[in-house]
Amino acid sequence: MKAKGRSAARTAAWLGAIGSSVALVAMGSVAPAWASAHARTPQSATAGTAFPTGPVTLTLATEDTSKLTPALIAGFEKLHPNVKIVQQTTSYTDYLPKINLELASSTPPDLSEVVTLETAVKDHLLLNLDPYAAQYGWTKSISPYALDEYRMGSNLVAGNGPLYAVSSGFDLTGIFYNKTLMQKLGISGPPQTLADLNADLAKAKAAGYTGLELAAEDGHGAFLVQQVADDYSSPAPVNNWIFGVKGSNINIPAVRTGANQLATWAKDGYINADASADALTQAVSEFNAGKALFINDGNWDTWEYQGGLKSAVGFAAFPAAQPGGRYTAMVGGTAGYAISAKTKYPQVAAAFLNYSVSAAVAPAVFAQGNLPNSLSGITAAPGSLNAEYIKAWGEIVKSDGLYGYFANAFPTANTAWTQQTEELIGGKTTAQAALSTVQAGWAQAHG
């Protein structure tokens, strides 16, 4: 589950019992996890229903613009020639407010990408997948932390309760950099600390380049606030807030530090002047055109960067607060899909989900720049983006630096963060005021 301008926006919130998952992740056997909640008895289908032999058409709603979902659909349709899956792609900004309305309609999509679960679960719009998890053995083949991302119980707090979706893998955020421009500016490698990053941004500005390309219109201002904040905060207070744990508050010193840093970068001219009007697609395009040194994004946009800068693009974990500090990232399932409670073909939809999480598709998932549920047997060419993802992942896990996404904390969180970060960039608000506004939205949603 990601919160991206895609995508990126990629989401998500997860991480309930991350302490014991770190060792598993380091072994390449784990994906991230979060979850959400449920109010009454969830609707579930009876697993084991015979797979239909006649023509079947399913609709799949998503905001995923990568090539992964089309590849999964094509692979599944090849295995089941009688099945046709029609992908309906909407921009992230439009998808978030509309998907629950579509799920509540008389003709909901059979499959839908999950960004937040609260409303859909509360209104009984999704199928409880626990019977299929038992049928297909997901609880044995997928890390419990990866499944927990899509669980939600009666308290609407992430990490427990019925399972509502599964994902083919997971994504993480970090910093993409232009190797050619870096060399031109005399920078030896990606920044290891925030001080290094600030020095690099100053060099880029002095040479007439954008230091940090930002798609604030698509919520990536919150990415930067959180990346800095996470460097200064342990996971618990941030993830508790994302999970909706009662009494949580985002207006803490670490997050104020992140908000102030965003405002400072804007004031110093280190981010693109049009950041508040820049959608992610435009920001990626500007970065690929060689106009910026860095962009803070997730590996869901791998294909775009590889097609743009090709071998000149690199990836690294976001810089630590100080030498020897922690490396952190926002992590979530990549395009996790749920099944409508109204679908006529639950067994077919569940079979697609099972295919999407199978070991057979792991190489395809990895080829798209996503980390599959299991990295066992997965290799990456030295110097490739995928190799750099694995390196960054190891650094982040070792640092206990795994976080959910601010933008997934409540249904309108992405809108709230987008508005407040745009005002921070424009110098129209303060960190204290911005975070108080966001917290008010959280309190309205979670009580």
BALUMZA-860671 format. One record per residue (C-alpha): residue in three letters; x, y, z. Coordinates in steps of 0.1 Angstrom, whole numbers, plus 2048, in hexadecimal, padded with zeros to 3 digits. Each point is the difference from the previous one (the first is absolute). Layout:
! BALUMZA-860671
ALAXYZ...
***
This chain:
! BALUMZA-860671
MET800800800LYS81081F7F5ALA7FA825802LYS80F80E7E2GLY7F88197E6ARG7FD7E07F0SER8077F680DALA812803810ALA7F480680AARG8047E2802THR7F07F7827ALA7FB7F681EALA8007FB824TRP80C7E0810LEU8197F4819GLY7EF7F481FALA81A7E880DILE81D80A7EBGLY81A7F781ASER7FF7DB7F9SER7FC8067DAVAL8228107FCALA8137E0801LEU7E87F07E7VAL80381D7E9ALA825800801MET7FE7DC7F4GLY7EA80C7E3SER7E07EF80BVAL7EA81C80BALA7EB81C7F3PRO7F281D813ALA7DF800813TRP7E681680FALA7DB7FE801SER7DF80E80AALA7DF7F8810HIS7DD7F37FFALA7DF807811ARG7EA7E27FETHR8037DD7F2PRO8138027DFGLN7F17F17E1SER8137E27F3ALA7FB7E87E4THR8037DA802ALA8227F67F4GLY8027E27E9THR7E480A7E9ALA8057F07DDPHE8138167E8PRO7E88087E3THR8077F37DEGLY7EB8197EDPRO80A8247F6VAL80781681ETHR807825800LEU80E81281FTHR806825804LEU81F80C813ALA80282480DTHR82280E808GLU81581F800ASP81F7EC7F8THR81080D7E0SER81E7E8800LYS8027E27E9LEU7FC7E781DTHR7DB7FD801PRO7FC7FC7DBALA81B7E5801LEU7ED7EE81CILE7E08027ECALA8107F37E1GLY8107E3812PHE7E07F6811GLU7EB8027E0LYS81A7EA7EFLEU7FA7E681BHIS7DA8047FEPRO7F68087DCASN7DB80280AVAL80881E817LYS8028247F5ILE80B81B819VAL7F98237F7GLN818819810GLN7F1822809THR81C819809THR7FA821811SER81981A80CTYR8097FD825THR7F0821808ASP7DF7F67F1TYR8017DC80BLEU802807825PRO7DF813804LYS7ED7EB7E6ILE8087DC806ASN7E97FB81FLEU7E38107EDGLU8067E77E3LEU8027E3819ALA7DF80B80FSER7EF8037DESER7EA7E57EFTHR81D7F87E8PRO820800815PRO8217F47F2ASP8067DC807LEU82480780BSER80C82180DGLU82280E80CVAL800808825VAL80D82180CTHR7ED803820LEU7E97E680FGLU7EB81281ATHR7E280B7ECALA7FE7E17EAVAL8027E981FLYS7E8814815ASP7E67FF7E4HIS8057DB7F8LEU80B8077DDLEU81C7E67FFLEU8027DB803ASN8117F081ELEU81D7EC7F0ASP8097EA81DPRO7EF7E27F0TYR8158047E1ALA81F806816ALA7F97DD80EGLN7F87F17DFTYR82080C7EFGLY8177FF81ETRP808825800THR806800825LYS81D7E87F9SER80E80E7DFILE7FD825809SER80F81181FPRO7E580881ATYR80D8247FFALA7F88037DCLEU7DD7F3806ASP7FB81681EGLU80281E7EATYR7DE7F77F3ARG7EF7F4820MET7E7815813GLY7ED7F7820SER7E280F811ASN81481C810LEU80B80C7DDVAL8247FE80BALA81A7F27E8GLY8107DE804ASN7E47E980CGLY7DF7F17F5PRO7F37F27DFLEU8168017E1TYR7F38167E4ALA81B8027E6VAL8227F27F6SER81C80F7ECSER8197F17E8GLY81C811812PHE80A821810ASP8108217F9LEU816818813THR8098247FDGLY82280F7FDILE8148187EBPHE8067FD7DBTYR81E8137F3ASN80E8097DELYS8227F07FETHR80B8167E2LEU7F6820811MET8107F5821GLN8217FA7EFLYS7FE8217EELEU7FB812821GLY81E7EE810ILE7EB7EB818SER80F7DE807GLY7E07ED809PRO7DD80280FPRO7FE813821GLN8037EC81FTHR7F481B818LEU7E881E7FFALA81F817802ASP80E7EE7E1LEU7DE8057EFASN7FF825808ALA8238047F2ASP7F77EE7E0LEU7E08157FCALA815820804LYS8177F47E4ALA7E47F87E9LYS7F0823805ALA8218117FBALA8047EE7DFGLY7DD80A7F4TYR7EF7DF807THR7E37F6816GLY80D7EE81ELEU7E17EC80AGLU7E37FC7E8LEU7DF7FF812ALA7DD7F77F6ALA7EE81181CGLU7DF8017EDASP7FF7DA803GLY8087FF825HIS8267FC7FEGLY80681D817ALA7F47E981BPHE81A7E77F4LEU81C818808VAL7F280B821GLN7FD7DC80AGLN8227F47F3VAL81181A816ALA7E87FB81DASP8067DA800ASP825806802TYR7FA811822SER7E47E980ESER7FE7DC809PRO7E57ED7ECALA7E77FC81DPRO7F1823803VAL7FE8067DAASN7F27DE7F8ASN7E780181DTRP7F38207F1ILE7FE7F17DEPHE7EE7E280EGLY7E7815812VAL80A7F6823LYS7EC815819GLY81281D810SER81A8027E4ASN80B8237F4ILE8158097E2ASN80A82280EILE8207F480FPRO82380F7FFALA80D7E87E5VAL7E38087E8ARG803825807THR8257FC7F6GLY7F67F17E0ALA7E681B7F8ASN81981B808GLN8197F07EALEU7E87FF7E2ALA7F9825806THR825808802TRP8087ED7DFALA7E48147EFLYS80D82180EASP8247F87F6GLY7F57F77DCTYR80B7DC803ILE7E07F27F2ASN7EF8087DFALA7ED8217FFASP7E17F07F3ALA7FF7E481ASER7DD80880CALA7F37FD7DCASP8147E27F7ALA7EF7DE7FDLEU8167E2803THR8007F97DBGLN80E8227F9ALA81A7FE81CVAL80C7DF7F2SER80280F7DEGLU81481D80CPHE8187E9813ASN8047EA7E1ALA80881F7EBGLY81E806816LYS7F381F811ALA8037F4823LEU81B7EE815PHE7E87ED817ILE7DC7F5803ASN7F07EF81FASP7EA7E57F2GLY7F87DB803ASN80C7E27ECTRP7DD7FE7EFASP80E8197E7THR81E7EB7F7TRP7F37FB7DDGLU7FD8257FATYR82380880CGLN8107E37EDGLY7EF80B7E1GLY80B824805LEU82380380FLYS8077DB7F9SER8217F6810ALA80682380CVAL7E67FD81CGLY8097F3822PHE7ED7F9821ALA80A802824ALA7F0800822PHE7F682280BPRO81D810813ALA8037FB826ALA7FD81D818GLN8257FE809PRO81E7E97FBGLY7F87DE80DGLY7DB808801ARG7E27EC7F5TYR7F57FB7DDTHR7DA8017FCALA7E67FB7E6MET7DB7FF7FBVAL7F67DD7F5GLY7E07F07F5GLY7F17E57EATHR8028087DBALA7DD8017F1GLY7EF7EA819TYR7DE7F47F3ALA7DF7F9811ILE7E17EE7F4SER7DE8117FFALA7E67F1817LYS7E88017E3THR8157EE7E6LYS7EF7E47EDTYR8217ED7FDPRO812800822GLN8137E07F8VAL80E80E7E0ALA80A821810ALA8107EC81DALA8137EB7E6PHE80E81F7F1LEU80B80D821ASN8117DE807TYR8128027DESER80C824808VAL8117F5820SER80E7DF7F3ALA8257F87FEALA7FB7FC7DAVAL7FB8267FBALA81B80B819PRO81A8057E4ALA7E68167ECVAL7F9814820PHE825806806ALA8058087DBGLN7E881D804GLY81480E81DASN7EA7F381CLEU80D7E981BPRO7EC7DF7FFASN7F37EF820SER81E7E97FFLEU82380B7F4SER80B7DC801GLY8117F77DFILE7FD8247F4THR82080F7F2ALA8088237F2ALA81B80C7E9PRO81B813812GLY7FA8267FDSER7DC7FC7F6LEU7E3811811ASN7F47DF80DALA8227F9810GLU7FF823810TYR7DD7F980DILE80C7E0811LYS81E81380FALA7E981C80DTRP7E77E780DGLY81C7EF815GLU80B82280EILE7DD80A809VAL7F77DF810LYS821800814SER7F682380DASP7DD7F580AGLY7F581B7E8LEU7DF7F47F2TYR7E2817801GLY7DE8027F1TYR7F481F7EDPHE7F382080FALA7E78027E3ASN7F07DF80AALA7F780A824PHE7DC8097F8PRO7EA8027E1THR8078257F9ALA82480080DASN8108047DDTHR7EB81F7F9ALA80880F822TRP8257FA7FDTHR80080D7DCGLN7EF82080AGLN81680681ETHR8217F87F0GLU7F78177E2GLU7FA81B81ALEU8227F8811ILE8118037DEGLY7EF8217F9GLY80980E822LYS7DB804809THR8007EA820THR8177F381BALA8097DD809GLN7EC803820ALA7E180C7EFALA8037E77E3LEU8037E2817SER7E480D816THR7E98017E2VAL80A7DD7F5GLN7FB7F3824ALA7DD80E800GLY7F77EC7E2TRP80F7E1810ALA7EC806820GLN7E08047EBALA8067DF7F0HIS80C7EC81EGLY7F081181D
***
